[in-house]
Amino acid sequence: MQKSKTVIGGPLAIGGRVLSLSKAVRAGDFVFLTGQIPMKDGAPMTEGGIEDQTRAVLEDITATLAEAGCTREDVVKAMVWLRDRADFPGFNAVYGDYFPSEPPARSAVVSDLLVDCRVEVEVVAYRPTGE
């Protein structure tokens, strides 16, 4: 019998501290990624503009999807949190480079983030386990 839930990439750690969450979890044909913040050299990226931070987040998402046997084309839903509403045009321009055709459904809100960065992105991918 196949396991109903598989952790992808193990628990996250930042600054040597293991967090109580996983990078991603496969449940059946769906892969759920934890919200990603921009990281550089293993630490939250608190410097740089929205474009650089968005690229960092989407590159990490791409890598985590690959660990789960998925690509960005498998993403069906994205949730976005921005620290500042004025960052939306810059975020959206970079996001469009990563999802140029048939983009996933998406929600975006402005929110205070728990880490001093400009953006957080969470995605859900769909890839049947038989593919």
OpenMM code with the backbone's topology and positions (N, CA, C; nanometers):
from openmm import Vec3, app, unit

residues = "MET GLN LYS SER LYS THR VAL ILE GLY GLY PRO LEU ALA ILE GLY GLY ARG VAL LEU SER LEU SER LYS ALA VAL ARG ALA GLY ASP PHE VAL PHE LEU THR GLY GLN ILE PRO MET LYS ASP GLY ALA PRO MET THR GLU GLY GLY ILE GLU ASP GLN THR ARG ALA VAL LEU GLU ASP ILE THR ALA THR LEU ALA GLU ALA GLY CYS THR ARG GLU ASP VAL VAL LYS ALA MET VAL TRP LEU ARG ASP ARG ALA ASP PHE PRO GLY PHE ASN ALA VAL TYR GLY ASP TYR PHE PRO SER GLU PRO PRO ALA ARG SER ALA VAL VAL SER ASP LEU LEU VAL ASP CYS ARG VAL GLU VAL GLU VAL VAL ALA TYR ARG PRO THR GLY GLU".split()
positions = [
    Vec3(0.0847, -0.1195, 0.0000),
    Vec3(0.0000, 0.0000, 0.0000),
    Vec3(0.0887, 0.1252, 0.0000),
    Vec3(0.0545, 0.2196, -0.0873),
    Vec3(0.1321, 0.3426, -0.0967),
    Vec3(0.0974, 0.4363, 0.0180),
    Vec3(0.1998, 0.5014, 0.0705),
    Vec3(0.1804, 0.5985, 0.1763),
    Vec3(0.0926, 0.7124, 0.1262),
    Vec3(0.0040, 0.7634, 0.2096),
    Vec3(-0.0856, 0.8702, 0.1651),
    Vec3(-0.0196, 1.0073, 0.1707),
    Vec3(0.0914, 1.0177, 0.2446),
    Vec3(0.1593, 1.1465, 0.2569),
    Vec3(0.3097, 1.1207, 0.2592),
    Vec3(0.3837, 1.1975, 0.1781),
    Vec3(0.5288, 1.1850, 0.1736),
    Vec3(0.5917, 1.3220, 0.1905),
    Vec3(0.6826, 1.3337, 0.2851),
    Vec3(0.7539, 1.4595, 0.3062),
    Vec3(0.8664, 1.4689, 0.2033),
    Vec3(0.8765, 1.5846, 0.1389),
    Vec3(0.9783, 1.6107, 0.0371),
    Vec3(1.0852, 1.7016, 0.0968),
    Vec3(1.2094, 1.6592, 0.0899),
    Vec3(1.3194, 1.7462, 0.1321),
    Vec3(1.3394, 1.7596, 0.2809),
    Vec3(1.2652, 1.6888, 0.3613),
    Vec3(1.2838, 1.6943, 0.5064),
    Vec3(1.2403, 1.8255, 0.5672),
    Vec3(1.2567, 1.8374, 0.6994),
    Vec3(1.2182, 1.9617, 0.7665),
    Vec3(1.3125, 2.0757, 0.7279),
    Vec3(1.2610, 2.1958, 0.7346),
    Vec3(1.3415, 2.3143, 0.7039),
    Vec3(1.4261, 2.3538, 0.8239),
    Vec3(1.5424, 2.4099, 0.7944),
    Vec3(1.6293, 2.4626, 0.8995),
    Vec3(1.6811, 2.5981, 0.8526),
    Vec3(1.6812, 2.6931, 0.9418),
    Vec3(1.7361, 2.8261, 0.9140),
    Vec3(1.8299, 2.8610, 1.0287),
    Vec3(1.9515, 2.8958, 0.9924),
    Vec3(2.0490, 2.9325, 1.0944),
    Vec3(2.0763, 2.8205, 1.1931),
    Vec3(2.0718, 2.6957, 1.1471),
    Vec3(2.0986, 2.5821, 1.2346),
    Vec3(1.9798, 2.5391, 1.3186),
    Vec3(1.8708, 2.6139, 1.3129),
    Vec3(1.7516, 2.5800, 1.3907),
    Vec3(1.6526, 2.5070, 1.3014),
    Vec3(1.6134, 2.3863, 1.3411),
    Vec3(1.5166, 2.3082, 1.2644),
    Vec3(1.3772, 2.3618, 1.2941),
    Vec3(1.3046, 2.3912, 1.1873),
    Vec3(1.1689, 2.4455, 1.2015),
    Vec3(1.0670, 2.3331, 1.1997),
    Vec3(0.9514, 2.3579, 1.2532),
    Vec3(0.8464, 2.2554, 1.2614),
    Vec3(0.7582, 2.2574, 1.1361),
    Vec3(0.8245, 2.2493, 1.0184),
    Vec3(0.7522, 2.2429, 0.8921),
    Vec3(0.8409, 2.1762, 0.7890),
    Vec3(0.7792, 2.1234, 0.6858),
    Vec3(0.8518, 2.0554, 0.5789),
    Vec3(0.8599, 2.1461, 0.4569),
    Vec3(0.9624, 2.1240, 0.3724),
    Vec3(0.9738, 2.2003, 0.2478),
    Vec3(0.8509, 2.1779, 0.1614),
    Vec3(0.8096, 2.0526, 0.1527),
    Vec3(0.6940, 2.0179, 0.0699),
    Vec3(0.6391, 1.8842, 0.1180),
    Vec3(0.5137, 1.8602, 0.0836),
    Vec3(0.4484, 1.7339, 0.1163),
    Vec3(0.3679, 1.6901, -0.0055),
    Vec3(0.3897, 1.5642, -0.0462),
    Vec3(0.3070, 1.5061, -0.1525),
    Vec3(0.1930, 1.4321, -0.0832),
    Vec3(0.0711, 1.4593, -0.1289),
    Vec3(-0.0484, 1.3893, -0.0824),
    Vec3(-0.1227, 1.3443, -0.2078),
    Vec3(-0.1089, 1.2170, -0.2404),
    Vec3(-0.1682, 1.1668, -0.3638),
    Vec3(-0.1006, 1.2321, -0.4835),
    Vec3(-0.1794, 1.2914, -0.5701),
    Vec3(-0.1270, 1.3537, -0.6920),
    Vec3(-0.0914, 1.5013, -0.6735),
    Vec3(-0.1107, 1.5536, -0.5529),
    Vec3(-0.0818, 1.6948, -0.5252),
    Vec3(0.0461, 1.7092, -0.4446),
    Vec3(0.1195, 1.8177, -0.4718),
    Vec3(0.2387, 1.8526, -0.3950),
    Vec3(0.2171, 1.9928, -0.3403),
    Vec3(0.2261, 2.0045, -0.2078),
    Vec3(0.2033, 2.1310, -0.1388),
    Vec3(0.3378, 2.1824, -0.0883),
    Vec3(0.3790, 2.3006, -0.1346),
    Vec3(0.5036, 2.3605, -0.0874),
    Vec3(0.4758, 2.4586, 0.0244),
    Vec3(0.5631, 2.4584, 0.1229),
    Vec3(0.5577, 2.5581, 0.2283),
    Vec3(0.5843, 2.6944, 0.1665),
    Vec3(0.5284, 2.7983, 0.2242),
    Vec3(0.5566, 2.9334, 0.1758),
    Vec3(0.7065, 2.9580, 0.1753),
    Vec3(0.7562, 3.0094, 0.0645),
    Vec3(0.9001, 3.0334, 0.0475),
    Vec3(0.9283, 3.1821, 0.0602),
    Vec3(1.0288, 3.2140, 0.1393),
    Vec3(1.0788, 3.3513, 0.1445),
    Vec3(1.2118, 3.3533, 0.0700),
    Vec3(1.2586, 3.4693, 0.0268),
    Vec3(1.3864, 3.4731, -0.0441),
    Vec3(1.5008, 3.4376, 0.0508),
    Vec3(1.5870, 3.3475, 0.0036),
    Vec3(1.7026, 3.3043, 0.0824),
    Vec3(1.8300, 3.3285, 0.0026),
    Vec3(1.9383, 3.3589, 0.0741),
    Vec3(2.0701, 3.3749, 0.0125),
    Vec3(2.1729, 3.3205, 0.1111),
    Vec3(2.2516, 3.2244, 0.0647),
    Vec3(2.3536, 3.1622, 0.1491),
    Vec3(2.2945, 3.1073, 0.2792),
    Vec3(2.1740, 3.0496, 0.2708),
    Vec3(2.1117, 2.9857, 0.3867),
    Vec3(2.0475, 3.0792, 0.4872),
    Vec3(2.0376, 3.2067, 0.4533),
    Vec3(1.9765, 3.3044, 0.5451),
    Vec3(1.8701, 3.3837, 0.4701),
    Vec3(1.7680, 3.4310, 0.5441),
    Vec3(1.6665, 3.5133, 0.4786),
    Vec3(1.7293, 3.6352, 0.4108),
    Vec3(1.6822, 3.6619, 0.2901),
    Vec3(1.7333, 3.7722, 0.2088),
    Vec3(1.6540, 3.8979, 0.2441),
    Vec3(1.7125, 3.9820, 0.3267),
    Vec3(1.6415, 4.1028, 0.3709),
    Vec3(1.6826, 4.2254, 0.2907),
    Vec3(1.7834, 4.2106, 0.2059),
    Vec3(1.8289, 4.3212, 0.1207),
    Vec3(1.7810, 4.2969, -0.0221),
    Vec3(1.7941, 4.3983, -0.1056),
    Vec3(1.7587, 4.3846, -0.2468),
    Vec3(1.6150, 4.4235, -0.2732),
    Vec3(1.5890, 4.4526, -0.3994),
    Vec3(1.4558, 4.4939, -0.4407),
    Vec3(1.3625, 4.3761, -0.4597),
    Vec3(1.2396, 4.4057, -0.4895),
    Vec3(1.1380, 4.3030, -0.5059),
    Vec3(1.1725, 4.2080, -0.6204),
    Vec3(1.2330, 4.2592, -0.7262),
    Vec3(1.2667, 4.1730, -0.8400),
    Vec3(1.3678, 4.0661, -0.7997),
    Vec3(1.4752, 4.1051, -0.7304),
    Vec3(1.5760, 4.0091, -0.6860),
    Vec3(1.5171, 3.9092, -0.5865),
    Vec3(1.4371, 3.9587, -0.4933),
    Vec3(1.3780, 3.8696, -0.3945),
    Vec3(1.2790, 3.7727, -0.4596),
    Vec3(1.2035, 3.8201, -0.5570),
    Vec3(1.1081, 3.7322, -0.6261),
    Vec3(1.1827, 3.6238, -0.7031),
    Vec3(1.2901, 3.6600, -0.7720),
    Vec3(1.3702, 3.5591, -0.8438),
    Vec3(1.4228, 3.4534, -0.7467),
    Vec3(1.4741, 3.4964, -0.6316),
    Vec3(1.5278, 3.4026, -0.5330),
    Vec3(1.4192, 3.3053, -0.4869),
    Vec3(1.3010, 3.3573, -0.4577),
    Vec3(1.1893, 3.2725, -0.4135),
    Vec3(1.1516, 3.1730, -0.5232),
    Vec3(1.1370, 3.2210, -0.6460),
    Vec3(1.0914, 3.1331, -0.7541),
    Vec3(1.1976, 3.0310, -0.7944),
    Vec3(1.3245, 3.0638, -0.7790),
    Vec3(1.4305, 2.9656, -0.8032),
    Vec3(1.4252, 2.8555, -0.6971),
    Vec3(1.4043, 2.8936, -0.5706),
    Vec3(1.3918, 2.7926, -0.4644),
    Vec3(1.2687, 2.7053, -0.4859),
    Vec3(1.1593, 2.7665, -0.5287),
    Vec3(1.0377, 2.6891, -0.5570),
    Vec3(1.0639, 2.5910, -0.6702),
    Vec3(1.1324, 2.6358, -0.7740),
    Vec3(1.1654, 2.5485, -0.8867),
    Vec3(1.2471, 2.4281, -0.8391),
    Vec3(1.3458, 2.4525, -0.7525),
    Vec3(1.4301, 2.3442, -0.7003),
    Vec3(1.3500, 2.2473, -0.6143),
    Vec3(1.2613, 2.2986, -0.5291),
    Vec3(1.1799, 2.2113, -0.4439),
    Vec3(1.0826, 2.1303, -0.5282),
    Vec3(1.0237, 2.1922, -0.6291),
    Vec3(0.9357, 2.1174, -0.7194),
    Vec3(1.0126, 2.0023, -0.7847),
    Vec3(1.1355, 2.0280, -0.8264),
    Vec3(1.2169, 1.9229, -0.8900),
    Vec3(1.2402, 1.8074, -0.7932),
    Vec3(1.2650, 1.8371, -0.6660),
    Vec3(1.2818, 1.7311, -0.5657),
    Vec3(1.1580, 1.6431, -0.5576),
    Vec3(1.0417, 1.7023, -0.5845),
    Vec3(0.9154, 1.6291, -0.5786),
    Vec3(0.8779, 1.5672, -0.7131),
    Vec3(0.9674, 1.5800, -0.8130),
    Vec3(0.9383, 1.5248, -0.9455),
    Vec3(0.8436, 1.6105, -1.0270),
    Vec3(0.8389, 1.7398, -0.9964),
    Vec3(0.7480, 1.8329, -1.0644),
    Vec3(0.8268, 1.9457, -1.1299),
    Vec3(0.7570, 2.0236, -1.2130),
    Vec3(0.8126, 2.1441, -1.2720),
    Vec3(0.7144, 2.2584, -1.2455),
    Vec3(0.7546, 2.3787, -1.2842),
    Vec3(0.6627, 2.4925, -1.2684),
    Vec3(0.5348, 2.4727, -1.3493),
    Vec3(0.5425, 2.3980, -1.4590),
    Vec3(0.4235, 2.3731, -1.5407),
    Vec3(0.3179, 2.2921, -1.4645),
    Vec3(0.3584, 2.2241, -1.3573),
    Vec3(0.2648, 2.1456, -1.2768),
    Vec3(0.1936, 2.2287, -1.1705),
    Vec3(0.2360, 2.3544, -1.1517),
    Vec3(0.1767, 2.4392, -1.0475),
    Vec3(0.0356, 2.4784, -1.0895),
    Vec3(-0.0603, 2.4523, -0.9995),
    Vec3(-0.2004, 2.4847, -1.0276),
    Vec3(-0.2511, 2.6036, -0.9450),
    Vec3(-0.1806, 2.6364, -0.8369),
    Vec3(-0.2245, 2.7458, -0.7502),
    Vec3(-0.1037, 2.8093, -0.6847),
    Vec3(-0.1011, 2.9408, -0.6807),
    Vec3(0.0032, 3.0153, -0.6105),
    Vec3(-0.0626, 3.1158, -0.5165),
    Vec3(-0.0064, 3.1272, -0.3983),
    Vec3(-0.0501, 3.2266, -0.3011),
    Vec3(0.0696, 3.3177, -0.2737),
    Vec3(0.0465, 3.4488, -0.2789),
    Vec3(0.1543, 3.5460, -0.2688),
    Vec3(0.1242, 3.6445, -0.1567),
    Vec3(0.2269, 3.6705, -0.0761),
    Vec3(0.2186, 3.7732, 0.0257),
    Vec3(0.3269, 3.8758, -0.0045),
    Vec3(0.2879, 4.0013, -0.0141),
    Vec3(0.3822, 4.1113, -0.0363),
    Vec3(0.3805, 4.2032, 0.0851),
    Vec3(0.4970, 4.2528, 0.1217),
    Vec3(0.5037, 4.3458, 0.2356),
    Vec3(0.4491, 4.4830, 0.1984),
    Vec3(0.4652, 4.5204, 0.0703),
    Vec3(0.4268, 4.6545, 0.0262),
    Vec3(0.3510, 4.6461, -0.1057),
    Vec3(0.2354, 4.7060, -0.1105),
    Vec3(0.1515, 4.7065, -0.2307),
    Vec3(0.2258, 4.7631, -0.3514),
    Vec3(0.3150, 4.8584, -0.3289),
    Vec3(0.3915, 4.9202, -0.4387),
    Vec3(0.4858, 4.8204, -0.5061),
    Vec3(0.5126, 4.7060, -0.4414),
    Vec3(0.6002, 4.6042, -0.4993),
    Vec3(0.5293, 4.5164, -0.6025),
    Vec3(0.3971, 4.5258, -0.6119),
    Vec3(0.3245, 4.4331, -0.6992),
    Vec3(0.3702, 4.4387, -0.8453),
    Vec3(0.3851, 4.5559, -0.9078),
    Vec3(0.4271, 4.5556, -1.0489),
    Vec3(0.5622, 4.4859, -1.0708),
    Vec3(0.6604, 4.5111, -0.9859),
    Vec3(0.7911, 4.4464, -0.9983),
    Vec3(0.7819, 4.2968, -0.9760),
    Vec3(0.7054, 4.2574, -0.8739),
    Vec3(0.6830, 4.1150, -0.8488),
    Vec3(0.6176, 4.0496, -0.9699),
    Vec3(0.5120, 4.1111, -1.0200),
    Vec3(0.4331, 4.0528, -1.1284),
    Vec3(0.5144, 4.0365, -1.2567),
    Vec3(0.6042, 4.1315, -1.2835),
    Vec3(0.6879, 4.1223, -1.4032),
    Vec3(0.7797, 4.0000, -1.3958),
    Vec3(0.8442, 3.9786, -1.2810),
    Vec3(0.9334, 3.8635, -1.2649),
    Vec3(0.8523, 3.7343, -1.2641),
    Vec3(0.7414, 3.7337, -1.1930),
    Vec3(0.6543, 3.6156, -1.1861),
    Vec3(0.6132, 3.5722, -1.3265),
    Vec3(0.5806, 3.6680, -1.4122),
    Vec3(0.5406, 3.6376, -1.5496),
    Vec3(0.6515, 3.5706, -1.6289),
    Vec3(0.7783, 3.6000, -1.5972),
    Vec3(0.8900, 3.5321, -1.6629),
    Vec3(0.8957, 3.3843, -1.6249),
    Vec3(0.8543, 3.3513, -1.5040),
    Vec3(0.8596, 3.2137, -1.4551),
    Vec3(0.7346, 3.1326, -1.4932),
    Vec3(0.6254, 3.2015, -1.5202),
    Vec3(0.5002, 3.1363, -1.5615),
    Vec3(0.4489, 3.2052, -1.6876),
    Vec3(0.5211, 3.1905, -1.8011),
    Vec3(0.4896, 3.2672, -1.9218),
    Vec3(0.3624, 3.2241, -1.9943),
    Vec3(0.3216, 3.0986, -1.9802),
    Vec3(0.1991, 3.0545, -2.0468),
    Vec3(0.1215, 2.9621, -1.9545),
    Vec3(-0.0085, 2.9647, -1.9694),
    Vec3(-0.0972, 2.8863, -1.8836),
    Vec3(-0.0578, 2.8970, -1.7358),
    Vec3(-0.0509, 3.0207, -1.6838),
    Vec3(-0.0096, 3.0383, -1.5441),
    Vec3(-0.1116, 2.9770, -1.4478),
    Vec3(-0.0659, 2.9456, -1.3264),
    Vec3(-0.1572, 2.8893, -1.2278),
    Vec3(-0.2558, 2.9946, -1.1771),
    Vec3(-0.3614, 2.9475, -1.1144),
    Vec3(-0.4494, 3.0388, -1.0410),
    Vec3(-0.3643, 3.1037, -0.9321),
    Vec3(-0.3983, 3.2275, -0.8949),
    Vec3(-0.3134, 3.2974, -0.7983),
    Vec3(-0.3947, 3.3920, -0.7124),
    Vec3(-0.3551, 3.4003, -0.5875),
    Vec3(-0.4067, 3.5015, -0.4955),
    Vec3(-0.2880, 3.5828, -0.4475),
    Vec3(-0.3084, 3.7118, -0.4238),
    Vec3(-0.2011, 3.7966, -0.3721),
    Vec3(-0.2599, 3.8930, -0.2704),
    Vec3(-0.1897, 3.9058, -0.1580),
    Vec3(-0.2331, 3.9981, -0.0540),
    Vec3(-0.1130, 4.0761, -0.0021),
    Vec3(-0.1407, 4.1896, 0.0578),
    Vec3(-0.0388, 4.2677, 0.1266),
    Vec3(-0.0506, 4.2329, 0.2743),
    Vec3(0.0646, 4.2006, 0.3350),
    Vec3(0.0623, 4.1545, 0.4729),
    Vec3(0.1955, 4.1830, 0.5402),
    Vec3(0.1916, 4.1968, 0.6702),
    Vec3(0.3132, 4.2002, 0.7490),
    Vec3(0.3718, 4.0601, 0.7457),
    Vec3(0.4975, 4.0456, 0.7058),
    Vec3(0.5601, 3.9143, 0.7004),
    Vec3(0.6377, 3.8896, 0.8299),
    Vec3(0.6546, 3.7628, 0.8653),
    Vec3(0.7239, 3.7279, 0.9891),
    Vec3(0.8741, 3.7502, 0.9806),
    Vec3(0.9271, 3.7536, 0.8585),
    Vec3(1.0693, 3.7792, 0.8355),
    Vec3(1.0794, 3.9093, 0.7571),
    Vec3(1.1843, 3.9860, 0.7811),
    Vec3(1.1982, 4.1167, 0.7173),
    Vec3(1.2412, 4.1034, 0.5711),
    Vec3(1.1528, 4.0463, 0.4903),
    Vec3(1.1756, 4.0364, 0.3463),
    Vec3(1.0538, 4.0976, 0.2773),
    Vec3(1.0551, 4.1018, 0.1448),
    Vec3(0.9505, 4.1719, 0.0713),
    Vec3(0.8403, 4.0806, 0.0187),
    Vec3(0.8674, 3.9472, 0.0107),
    Vec3(0.7732, 3.8581, -0.0561),
    Vec3(0.7801, 3.7173, 0.0027),
    Vec3(0.6672, 3.6492, -0.0015),
    Vec3(0.6584, 3.5064, 0.0298),
    Vec3(0.5633, 3.4455, -0.0719),
    Vec3(0.5985, 3.3284, -0.1226),
    Vec3(0.5146, 3.2599, -0.2219),
    Vec3(0.4987, 3.1145, -0.1818),
    Vec3(0.3772, 3.0666, -0.1907),
    Vec3(0.3436, 2.9262, -0.1642),
    Vec3(0.2747, 2.8716, -0.2888),
    Vec3(0.3068, 2.7489, -0.3278),
    Vec3(0.2419, 2.6912, -0.4449),
    Vec3(0.1913, 2.5506, -0.4161),
    Vec3(0.0951, 2.5104, -0.4981),
    Vec3(0.0428, 2.3736, -0.4989),
    Vec3(0.0603, 2.3236, -0.6419),
    Vec3(0.1188, 2.2045, -0.6554),
    Vec3(0.1386, 2.1439, -0.7871),
    Vec3(0.0553, 2.0166, -0.7974),
    Vec3(0.0207, 1.9819, -0.9197),
    Vec3(-0.0530, 1.8594, -0.9462),
    Vec3(0.0245, 1.7780, -1.0490),
    Vec3(0.0681, 1.6608, -1.0098),
    Vec3(0.1340, 1.5679, -1.1013),
    Vec3(0.0986, 1.4275, -1.0537),
    Vec3(0.0166, 1.3572, -1.1331),
    Vec3(-0.0200, 1.2206, -1.0954),
    Vec3(0.1038, 1.1347, -1.0707),
    Vec3(0.0996, 1.0524, -0.9696),
    Vec3(0.2149, 0.9724, -0.9304),
    Vec3(0.2549, 0.8717, -1.0383),
    Vec3(0.1677, 0.8386, -1.1301),
    Vec3(0.1994, 0.7459, -1.2373),
    Vec3(0.2725, 0.8086, -1.3536),
    Vec3(0.2925, 0.9404, -1.3516),
    Vec3(0.3587, 1.0081, -1.4659),
    Vec3(0.5078, 1.0124, -1.4487),
] * unit.nanometer
topology = app.Topology()
chain = topology.addChain("A")
for resn in residues:
    res = topology.addResidue(resn, chain)
    for name in ("N", "CA", "C"):
        topology.addAtom(name, app.Element.getBySymbol(name[0]), res)
